[in-house]
Amino acid sequence: MNIAQALAVRGEIESYQRQENAWLLQHILGIANALELKISADIELSIEHEQQYLAALARIEAGEPLAYVTGSQPFWTLDLNVTADTLVPRPDTEVLVETVLLLALPENARVVDLGTGTGAIALSLASERPSWQVVATDIYPPTLAVAQGNAVKHGLDQVQFACGAWLDAFDSSSCAKFDLIVSNPPYIDADDVHMSALASEPERALVAAKQGLADIEQIIQQGRDWLNPMGWMAIEHGYLQAADVQAIYLQAGFEQIRTVQDYGGNDRVTLAVKTTSS
């Protein structure tokens, strides 16, 4: 089997399956980019590579994300290690990164990413704003270890990590407040029809009570006390949850509440500012 034949094993030309095939072959063969793969179309796969490729395709067909098979996922400008202890970072989450980078924050802003997972948000912000003091939290130690490994991988040693549930990871009596709180928390209802397609990923990082709003509500209500005056909070949420999230912000006393759409035109990130010292 040569590379061209391997690409054609699954999916129609120009389909997403063909694109996955290409990414998988690049990973297995150590090929840097799509152009190099294309000009190598006639090269024969070794028996070992062919078996590895077909076994990996079988895992994908069984429902595993490609990122779990390859062990990594591109996000923003970084290539992040991914394990079964983490969610696979999605392109839509880059909207949160893009949005908060446009905020007028102090040059040495103190920032926390709650429920960091692979570290995607925290590390992307740290890579763009080296002077920011970025902290990342997660409740699950094996997940936090993945994020710490990604920080080392990309030389982002300035990022700090804390283990705990949301802001309970910090001691309020000894920890300074933040200029920005960001989070991509669980926001899917347990009965949501989309859960069947996410069965390979950790449910604890996907599902929340109160129709998916429980963790968002806790972060907003708890987080207000952890923000400096004129501090911002930005939260990713489901595409039908914008009105509910805006209402939670309003009830908690936030102002300048607005929702940003993702690249597909769906409501995805809602942010707001704390304007008072109380």
VOSE-337722 format. One record per residue (C-alpha): z, x, y. Coordinates in nm, 4 decimals. Example, Ala and Ser with C-alpha at 12.3 -4.5 7.8 and 13.67 -1.06 7.14 Angstrom:
2
<up=0.7800, east=1.2300, north=-0.4500>;
<up=0.7140, east=1.3670, north=-0.1060>;
//
This chain:
278
<up=0.0000, east=0.0000, north=0.0000>;
<up=-0.0969, east=0.1409, north=0.3387>;
<up=0.0556, east=0.0495, north=0.6749>;
<up=-0.2118, east=-0.2098, north=0.7551>;
<up=-0.1550, east=-0.3825, north=0.4213>;
<up=0.2210, east=-0.3703, north=0.4688>;
<up=0.1913, east=-0.5388, north=0.8084>;
<up=-0.0104, east=-0.8206, north=0.6488>;
<up=0.2439, east=-0.8942, north=0.3750>;
<up=0.4052, east=-1.1704, north=0.5813>;
<up=0.2948, east=-1.3929, north=0.8677>;
<up=-0.0287, east=-1.4649, north=1.0500>;
<up=-0.1907, east=-1.2246, north=1.2966>;
<up=-0.0070, east=-1.2350, north=1.6349>;
<up=0.2876, east=-1.4213, north=1.4783>;
<up=0.6512, east=-1.3239, north=1.5360>;
<up=0.6756, east=-1.2424, north=1.1644>;
<up=0.4033, east=-0.9804, north=1.2047>;
<up=0.5939, east=-0.8364, north=1.4998>;
<up=0.9081, east=-0.8151, north=1.2871>;
<up=0.7053, east=-0.6420, north=1.0151>;
<up=0.5905, east=-0.3847, north=1.2691>;
<up=0.9423, east=-0.3217, north=1.4022>;
<up=1.0701, east=-0.2831, north=1.0466>;
<up=0.7969, east=-0.0354, north=0.9538>;
<up=0.8611, east=0.1655, north=1.2708>;
<up=1.2287, east=0.1839, north=1.1744>;
<up=1.1675, east=0.2833, north=0.8116>;
<up=0.8948, east=0.5352, north=0.8860>;
<up=1.0500, east=0.6791, north=1.2020>;
<up=0.7469, east=0.5852, north=1.4104>;
<up=0.8225, east=0.5807, north=1.7808>;
<up=0.6057, east=0.2968, north=1.9113>;
<up=0.3490, east=0.0282, north=1.8345>;
<up=0.0528, east=0.2465, north=1.9332>;
<up=0.1509, east=0.5198, north=1.6887>;
<up=0.1904, east=0.2557, north=1.4164>;
<up=-0.1553, east=0.1143, north=1.4926>;
<up=-0.3353, east=0.4477, north=1.4734>;
<up=-0.1517, east=0.5209, north=1.1462>;
<up=-0.2811, east=0.2014, north=0.9799>;
<up=-0.4570, east=0.3820, north=0.6924>;
<up=-0.1597, east=0.5978, north=0.5953>;
<up=-0.0209, east=0.5162, north=0.2508>;
<up=0.3450, east=0.4307, north=0.2140>;
<up=0.5450, east=0.6316, north=-0.0345>;
<up=0.6849, east=0.4369, north=-0.3281>;
<up=1.0325, east=0.4760, north=-0.1784>;
<up=0.9233, east=0.3452, north=0.1632>;
<up=0.7319, east=0.0551, north=0.0073>;
<up=1.0357, east=-0.0506, north=-0.1961>;
<up=1.2611, east=-0.0151, north=0.1069>;
<up=1.0232, east=-0.2228, north=0.3172>;
<up=0.9849, east=-0.5051, north=0.0651>;
<up=1.3602, east=-0.5184, north=0.0033>;
<up=1.4226, east=-0.5401, north=0.3780>;
<up=1.1672, east=-0.8213, north=0.4140>;
<up=1.3450, east=-1.0105, north=0.1363>;
<up=1.6711, east=-0.9866, north=0.3311>;
<up=1.5012, east=-1.1211, north=0.6432>;
<up=1.3394, east=-1.4050, north=0.4468>;
<up=1.6864, east=-1.4912, north=0.3133>;
<up=1.8082, east=-1.5406, north=0.6696>;
<up=1.9476, east=-1.2036, north=0.7797>;
<up=1.8581, east=-1.1025, north=1.1354>;
<up=1.6281, east=-0.8018, north=1.1620>;
<up=1.8982, east=-0.6228, north=1.3621>;
<up=2.1366, east=-0.6367, north=1.0646>;
<up=1.8666, east=-0.4887, north=0.8426>;
<up=1.7827, east=-0.2020, north=1.0792>;
<up=2.1379, east=-0.1636, north=1.2129>;
<up=2.0338, east=-0.1709, north=1.5775>;
<up=1.9056, east=-0.3952, north=1.8554>;
<up=1.7498, east=-0.3129, north=2.1942>;
<up=1.9306, east=-0.4661, north=2.4912>;
<up=1.8632, east=-0.3996, north=2.8594>;
<up=1.7827, east=-0.0255, north=2.8575>;
<up=2.0017, east=0.0584, north=2.5583>;
<up=1.9568, east=0.0660, north=2.1814>;
<up=2.2786, east=-0.0752, north=2.0387>;
<up=2.4235, east=-0.0326, north=1.6919>;
<up=2.4801, east=-0.3714, north=1.5283>;
<up=2.6838, east=-0.4679, north=1.2210>;
<up=2.7776, east=-0.7899, north=1.0455>;
<up=3.0992, east=-0.7817, north=1.2547>;
<up=2.8990, east=-0.8428, north=1.5734>;
<up=2.6566, east=-1.0960, north=1.7107>;
<up=2.3022, east=-0.9734, north=1.7630>;
<up=2.2538, east=-0.9322, north=2.1414>;
<up=1.9930, east=-1.1775, north=2.2749>;
<up=1.7451, east=-1.1251, north=2.5584>;
<up=1.8903, east=-1.4308, north=2.7357>;
<up=2.2164, east=-1.2414, north=2.7847>;
<up=2.0265, east=-0.9870, north=2.9935>;
<up=2.0113, east=-1.2638, north=3.2571>;
<up=2.3879, east=-1.2298, north=3.2985>;
<up=2.3544, east=-0.8531, north=3.3506>;
<up=2.0673, east=-0.8994, north=3.5946>;
<up=2.2558, east=-1.1678, north=3.7893>;
<up=2.5805, east=-0.9777, north=3.8445>;
<up=2.3999, east=-0.6571, north=3.9423>;
<up=2.2753, east=-0.8493, north=4.2465>;
<up=2.6265, east=-0.9416, north=4.3628>;
<up=2.7810, east=-0.7700, north=4.6652>;
<up=3.0684, east=-0.5959, north=4.4873>;
<up=3.2740, east=-0.2929, north=4.5936>;
<up=3.1184, east=0.0429, north=4.5118>;
<up=3.4043, east=0.1178, north=4.2718>;
<up=3.4382, east=-0.2413, north=4.1471>;
<up=3.6810, east=-0.3074, north=3.8647>;
<up=3.4974, east=-0.5096, north=3.5988>;
<up=3.5956, east=-0.6601, north=3.2636>;
<up=3.3700, east=-0.7918, north=2.9872>;
<up=3.5640, east=-1.0384, north=2.7716>;
<up=3.4623, east=-1.0627, north=2.4061>;
<up=3.2314, east=-0.7643, north=2.4314>;
<up=3.0876, east=-0.7648, north=2.0771>;
<up=2.8450, east=-0.4715, north=2.0575>;
<up=2.9371, east=-0.3818, north=2.4152>;
<up=2.5989, east=-0.5049, north=2.5368>;
<up=2.7101, east=-0.6423, north=2.8738>;
<up=2.9787, east=-0.3846, north=2.9534>;
<up=2.7652, east=-0.0853, north=2.8614>;
<up=2.4570, east=-0.2163, north=3.0413>;
<up=2.6596, east=-0.2637, north=3.3601>;
<up=2.8199, east=0.0798, north=3.3233>;
<up=2.4796, east=0.2417, north=3.2754>;
<up=2.3506, east=0.0814, north=3.5962>;
<up=2.6665, east=0.1270, north=3.8056>;
<up=2.8385, east=0.4534, north=3.7022>;
<up=3.0965, east=0.4167, north=3.9806>;
<up=3.2223, east=0.0814, north=3.8489>;
<up=3.5452, east=0.0826, north=3.6478>;
<up=3.4357, east=-0.1141, north=3.3406>;
<up=3.6717, east=-0.2410, north=3.0715>;
<up=3.5617, east=-0.4250, north=2.7557>;
<up=3.7805, east=-0.6407, north=2.5324>;
<up=3.7480, east=-0.7990, north=2.1902>;
<up=3.9992, east=-0.9663, north=1.9632>;
<up=3.8568, east=-0.8211, north=1.6401>;
<up=3.9170, east=-0.4456, north=1.5898>;
<up=3.6058, east=-0.3806, north=1.3728>;
<up=3.3903, east=-0.5404, north=1.6426>;
<up=3.5575, east=-0.3372, north=1.9168>;
<up=3.4916, east=-0.0240, north=1.7112>;
<up=3.1170, east=-0.0992, north=1.7185>;
<up=3.1274, east=-0.1286, north=2.0981>;
<up=3.3221, east=0.1977, north=2.1255>;
<up=3.0645, east=0.3667, north=1.9044>;
<up=2.7842, east=0.2404, north=2.1272>;
<up=2.9616, east=0.3793, north=2.4325>;
<up=2.9777, east=0.7221, north=2.2656>;
<up=2.6134, east=0.6911, north=2.1556>;
<up=2.4991, east=0.6455, north=2.5140>;
<up=2.7453, east=0.8825, north=2.6790>;
<up=2.9214, east=0.6026, north=2.8680>;
<up=3.2634, east=0.7588, north=2.8340>;
<up=3.3913, east=0.5951, north=3.1513>;
<up=3.4074, east=0.2532, north=2.9805>;
<up=3.7543, east=0.1634, north=2.8555>;
<up=3.8390, east=-0.0741, north=2.5708>;
<up=4.1276, east=-0.3107, north=2.4977>;
<up=4.1941, east=-0.5223, north=2.1889>;
<up=4.3104, east=-0.8798, north=2.2369>;
<up=4.2131, east=-1.2395, north=2.3037>;
<up=4.0366, east=-1.2594, north=2.6398>;
<up=4.2728, east=-1.1473, north=2.9182>;
<up=4.5727, east=-1.1415, north=2.6849>;
<up=4.4486, east=-0.7920, north=2.6009>;
<up=4.6177, east=-0.6790, north=2.9229>;
<up=4.9749, east=-0.6668, north=3.0464>;
<up=4.9711, east=-0.8676, north=3.3693>;
<up=5.2647, east=-0.6714, north=3.5086>;
<up=5.0894, east=-0.3349, north=3.4879>;
<up=4.7164, east=-0.4041, north=3.5073>;
<up=4.5231, east=-0.4165, north=3.8341>;
<up=4.3124, east=-0.7217, north=3.9062>;
<up=3.9347, east=-0.7339, north=3.8746>;
<up=3.6432, east=-0.7754, north=4.1148>;
<up=3.4250, east=-0.9191, north=3.8391>;
<up=3.4900, east=-1.0943, north=3.5095>;
<up=3.1936, east=-1.1451, north=3.2768>;
<up=3.1767, east=-1.3028, north=2.9343>;
<up=2.9428, east=-1.4342, north=2.6683>;
<up=3.2065, east=-1.6298, north=2.4736>;
<up=3.1643, east=-1.8664, north=2.1783>;
<up=3.0105, east=-2.1882, north=2.3146>;
<up=2.8529, east=-2.3714, north=2.0200>;
<up=3.0034, east=-2.6897, north=1.8779>;
<up=3.0873, east=-2.6608, north=1.5070>;
<up=2.8586, east=-2.9557, north=1.4295>;
<up=2.5627, east=-2.8220, north=1.6275>;
<up=2.2388, east=-2.8332, north=1.4277>;
<up=2.1559, east=-2.4776, north=1.5377>;
<up=2.4460, east=-2.3343, north=1.3360>;
<up=2.2435, east=-2.3398, north=1.0135>;
<up=2.0051, east=-2.0821, north=1.1616>;
<up=2.2980, east=-1.8572, north=1.2589>;
<up=2.4732, east=-1.8515, north=0.9218>;
<up=2.4477, east=-1.4724, north=0.8875>;
<up=2.6342, east=-1.4035, north=1.2111>;
<up=3.0156, east=-1.4258, north=1.2525>;
<up=3.1149, east=-1.7856, north=1.3194>;
<up=3.4207, east=-1.6776, north=1.5189>;
<up=3.1848, east=-1.5358, north=1.7836>;
<up=2.9728, east=-1.8513, north=1.7994>;
<up=3.1852, east=-2.1642, north=1.7644>;
<up=3.4450, east=-2.3076, north=2.0023>;
<up=3.6440, east=-2.6317, north=2.0077>;
<up=3.5974, east=-2.9105, north=2.2655>;
<up=3.2208, east=-2.9307, north=2.2030>;
<up=3.1936, east=-2.5560, north=2.2553>;
<up=3.3841, east=-2.5469, north=2.5856>;
<up=3.7371, east=-2.4449, north=2.4810>;
<up=3.7007, east=-2.0695, north=2.5272>;
<up=3.5033, east=-2.1065, north=2.8492>;
<up=3.7764, east=-2.3309, north=2.9854>;
<up=4.0480, east=-2.0810, north=2.8918>;
<up=3.8610, east=-1.7873, north=3.0459>;
<up=3.8026, east=-1.9699, north=3.3749>;
<up=4.1544, east=-2.1068, north=3.4058>;
<up=4.3230, east=-1.7823, north=3.3004>;
<up=4.0739, east=-1.5571, north=3.4739>;
<up=4.1271, east=-1.6894, north=3.8250>;
<up=4.4699, east=-1.5250, north=3.8358>;
<up=4.3135, east=-1.1940, north=3.7313>;
<up=4.0576, east=-1.1798, north=4.0116>;
<up=4.0913, east=-1.0142, north=4.3496>;
<up=4.0056, east=-1.2283, north=4.6550>;
<up=3.6251, east=-1.2595, north=4.6708>;
<up=3.6143, east=-1.1661, north=4.3030>;
<up=3.3377, east=-1.3170, north=4.0894>;
<up=3.3264, east=-1.4638, north=3.7417>;
<up=3.0016, east=-1.5067, north=3.5448>;
<up=2.9878, east=-1.6786, north=3.2070>;
<up=2.7019, east=-1.7367, north=2.9633>;
<up=2.6914, east=-2.0842, north=2.8082>;
<up=2.4738, east=-2.3319, north=2.6208>;
<up=2.1673, east=-2.4781, north=2.7890>;
<up=2.3252, east=-2.8255, north=2.8136>;
<up=2.6680, east=-2.7088, north=2.9342>;
<up=2.5985, east=-2.6140, north=3.2976>;
<up=2.7439, east=-2.9327, north=3.4495>;
<up=3.0594, east=-2.9071, north=3.2381>;
<up=3.1093, east=-2.5397, north=3.3208>;
<up=3.0567, east=-2.6049, north=3.6923>;
<up=3.3201, east=-2.8801, north=3.6734>;
<up=3.5689, east=-2.6433, north=3.5073>;
<up=3.5109, east=-2.3850, north=3.7814>;
<up=3.5568, east=-2.6501, north=4.0507>;
<up=3.8787, east=-2.7779, north=3.8953>;
<up=4.0129, east=-2.4201, north=3.8837>;
<up=3.9498, east=-2.3755, north=4.2563>;
<up=3.6389, east=-2.1569, north=4.2510>;
<up=3.3693, east=-2.1779, north=4.5164>;
<up=2.9985, east=-2.0890, north=4.5568>;
<up=2.9392, east=-2.2221, north=4.2070>;
<up=2.5820, east=-2.1867, north=4.0836>;
<up=2.3858, east=-2.1749, north=3.7593>;
<up=2.1084, east=-1.9306, north=3.6722>;
<up=1.8351, east=-2.0058, north=3.4211>;
<up=1.7265, east=-1.7761, north=3.1394>;
<up=1.3754, east=-1.6460, north=3.0797>;
<up=1.2868, east=-1.9693, north=2.9003>;
<up=1.3860, east=-2.1846, north=3.1984>;
<up=1.7122, east=-2.3068, north=3.0425>;
<up=2.0492, east=-2.3152, north=3.2209>;
<up=2.2268, east=-2.0091, north=3.0831>;
<up=2.4755, east=-1.8400, north=3.3217>;
<up=2.7137, east=-2.0038, north=3.5669>;
<up=2.9020, east=-1.7951, north=3.8194>;
<up=3.1499, east=-1.8577, north=4.0976>;
<up=3.3760, east=-1.6734, north=4.3386>;
<up=3.7468, east=-1.6822, north=4.4087>;
<up=3.7717, east=-1.6931, north=4.7871>;
<up=4.1499, east=-1.7041, north=4.8375>;
<up=4.4394, east=-1.4771, north=4.7520>;
<up=4.6359, east=-1.7523, north=4.5765>;
//
